[in-house]
């Protein structure tokens, strides 16, 4: 192979390496309690990691002041929609911080300060398969009749800027069936992205969580 050909191959290899590097997604971590992304630790925090390929491994690295075994690692796997999640009960004697690693990528740290809420159960993780639909004017999310009765449903959209968080949406919602078998969310239109539906009991507890991936509109 000539010197010119070897140089061309080297340049091509560097180009592919650069393309692979830019394709990597820096993960982010969300620390969430019953009231959303608050600075105060809830009795049981739902930890979310973004940028996790389906089936890939991710590890939450937790430092919780005063907690036995701290710092500690909690592994999880990508569940779809680029997400991984675990529940963690903060010890409550000092601040809790967490970051996540996905492959060789490391997220910025998140965290919370000691809880002020009474002890409580952990909210459920996302159940069943991820719902995949096309962009449209309504989202229909089923609720399993075997699960506890619910009286309300909320919808959030996953936003990655300025930091990852679940953004509450002010949309219309109706529950249908006895007991409710589905929630229909309606608004001006649901664009491509990842959404989360939460079904709440009368006392405000989250009883079920479903993830929805909305794709682009079908071409005519």
C-alpha angles and dihedrals in degrees: 000000000000123000090249091053092049090050091050091050091049092051090048091051091051090050092053091047091051091048090052092050094052090048091062115099121219107231123231132201129224121199107200137178136176092287095048129251096354127160090231117085114242121219087262120018123209107218117203128191122198126202094044114138115225109277093006121128123252129177128208110212108205130192111187116176111239095002116133110252095016124184093050140165126229114190125205140164133238108270096190136279087065092290139127125179144184136172121238130183110217114226092227101219096105144340121323121213130184140180130178133223123206111184104311094337121104125199127220111262124264131184150142141232126248116306125256095191124094118257115283145165123277115261115247120265123238108299132212125355123329111265112235119197141155123259111274148132097282142032120210114200120185123223120207112242089215090066124086119283116274133196104188142035130202131195128210132180123217110241122186099192135114083355129341113276142143107256115210113231125215100219138139116266134185130183118213134189132041106288093018109272098178145010122222115204116196134182143124091311140305112241127202113297145085120298135183127211119201123195114207133201123224091268092054098256117142107243102175139012128200128185121216128195113202115200130195123288117278113258114248 
